[in-house]
Amino acid sequence: MAYEKFMATRGGKGTRFFGPYVTVNKGGMTFNSYAKEMIGDGFKFVAFYFDRETNKIGFWFWKDACPGAYALNWHKSGEHFTVNGKSFFRAYGIPEKIKKCNIQHFPLEPDKKNKENNDFYCIQLKPSKEKPVINTERR
C-alpha cells in the first residue's frame, strides 16, 4: 500500500489562502496577507458595521483613531493583522451566526454599496458555495 500525503483543508500553519480572507474566531478576526495587500498597510484602526438583513460585517479602515474604532494588531512579520471584537461579537450574536455557517474563513471584498469609499470592505456570514483555494507550498 502506498503512502498518501494528508492535506489539511482547514488552514493552519504553513497553509495560506489564495485571495483575501478573514478568519473569525471566538473574540476576534485575523486578516491574511492578501487582505493586507488589498487594503494596504497604512491603516491602524477599523470601525465595525453590521447589516442584519444580509448578515454582513462591514469594516471601515482608518489611519488615525476615530470614535468607536478598534486598533489593528499587526503581526511581527507585517504579513497579517488581527483585531479584537468581543463586544461587537456579543452585540450582534456573531458566534452563533458563525456556528450556523460551520466555517471560520470568509472572503473579504470591497463593499459594492459603498463605491465612493475605497476603505470600506465586508465579509458575508454564510457558507461559501466554493471552498477557499489553499496554497500548500511552503515559503
Legacy VTK file of the C-alpha trace (Angstrom):
# vtk DataFile Version 3.0
C-alpha trace
ASCII
DATASET POLYDATA
POINTS 139 float
0.000 0.000 0.000
1.368 3.448 -0.938
1.525 6.402 1.405
-0.875 9.273 0.833
0.048 12.791 1.826
-2.511 14.334 4.160
-3.591 17.812 3.068
-5.488 19.727 5.751
-8.329 21.835 4.358
-8.913 23.902 7.482
-5.933 26.215 7.133
-3.219 26.255 9.739
0.486 26.811 9.919
2.239 26.714 6.585
-1.048 26.968 4.706
-2.255 30.139 3.065
-5.324 31.083 1.116
-5.109 32.437 -2.399
-7.071 35.646 -2.056
-8.102 37.950 0.781
-9.718 36.072 3.669
-10.788 36.869 7.213
-10.679 34.131 9.836
-13.229 34.651 12.593
-12.676 33.021 15.979
-14.232 33.403 19.444
-13.387 37.023 20.041
-11.534 38.417 17.088
-10.633 38.315 13.439
-7.426 37.657 11.540
-6.875 39.222 8.129
-4.462 37.284 5.899
-1.599 38.707 3.848
-3.771 39.001 0.721
-6.230 41.139 2.691
-3.302 43.323 3.763
-2.271 43.720 0.114
-5.823 44.653 -0.881
-6.349 47.140 1.953
-2.820 48.474 2.320
-0.633 48.646 5.374
-1.086 52.312 6.311
-4.158 51.656 8.447
-4.087 51.377 12.229
-7.787 51.276 13.161
-11.046 49.732 11.979
-14.681 50.536 12.723
-17.166 47.653 12.590
-20.604 47.716 10.975
-23.253 45.007 10.720
-26.095 44.548 8.228
-28.753 42.400 9.930
-30.657 41.701 6.697
-27.709 40.222 4.806
-25.532 39.086 7.762
-22.594 41.118 6.503
-19.849 42.558 8.659
-18.515 45.836 7.332
-15.022 47.148 8.007
-14.099 50.792 7.589
-10.331 51.196 7.901
-8.754 54.354 9.335
-5.213 55.685 9.558
-5.999 57.701 12.688
-8.127 56.927 15.732
-11.823 57.694 15.469
-14.732 57.196 17.913
-15.709 53.526 18.188
-12.735 52.217 16.186
-10.645 49.224 17.232
-6.856 49.086 16.960
-5.340 46.725 14.405
-2.726 44.404 15.900
-0.063 43.844 13.260
1.924 40.603 13.419
5.692 40.977 13.841
6.257 39.969 10.233
3.844 42.630 8.993
2.210 39.951 6.816
-1.177 39.921 8.538
-3.091 41.571 11.345
-5.749 40.786 13.930
-8.418 42.807 15.637
-10.271 42.094 18.882
-14.025 42.350 18.508
-15.569 40.622 21.549
-18.032 43.380 22.408
-19.062 43.715 18.729
-19.495 39.927 18.530
-21.695 39.881 21.659
-23.842 42.793 20.471
-24.782 41.057 17.202
-24.596 37.361 18.167
-21.721 36.730 15.752
-20.552 33.439 17.412
-24.000 31.878 16.844
-24.007 33.014 13.214
-20.527 31.527 12.713
-21.679 28.190 14.182
-24.579 28.094 11.700
-22.151 28.697 8.828
-19.944 25.832 10.011
-16.865 27.660 8.656
-14.455 30.265 10.036
-12.862 31.662 6.866
-14.730 34.274 4.853
-13.631 36.064 1.676
-13.008 39.784 2.158
-14.257 42.049 -0.606
-14.833 45.740 -1.219
-18.414 46.659 -0.352
-20.305 47.277 -3.590
-22.839 49.593 -1.900
-20.074 51.945 -0.730
-18.230 52.512 -4.010
-17.398 56.098 -3.075
-15.489 54.897 0.000
-12.463 52.832 -1.016
-11.634 51.947 2.596
-14.895 50.021 3.291
-14.828 46.222 2.998
-17.124 43.406 4.049
-17.487 39.690 4.687
-20.708 37.715 4.226
-21.527 35.411 7.155
-22.828 32.484 5.154
-21.319 29.258 3.901
-19.408 29.835 0.701
-20.522 27.886 -2.362
-16.914 27.172 -3.195
-14.096 26.115 -0.917
-11.266 28.586 -0.385
-8.321 27.967 -2.663
-5.446 26.934 -0.438
-1.748 27.200 -1.204
0.042 24.252 0.396
3.546 25.241 -0.706
5.912 26.379 1.994
7.542 29.746 1.574
LINES 1 140
139 0 1 2 3 4 5 6 7 8 9 10 11 12 13 14 15 16 17 18 19 20 21 22 23 24 25 26 27 28 29 30 31 32 33 34 35 36 37 38 39 40 41 42 43 44 45 46 47 48 49 50 51 52 53 54 55 56 57 58 59 60 61 62 63 64 65 66 67 68 69 70 71 72 73 74 75 76 77 78 79 80 81 82 83 84 85 86 87 88 89 90 91 92 93 94 95 96 97 98 99 100 101 102 103 104 105 106 107 108 109 110 111 112 113 114 115 116 117 118 119 120 121 122 123 124 125 126 127 128 129 130 131 132 133 134 135 136 137 138
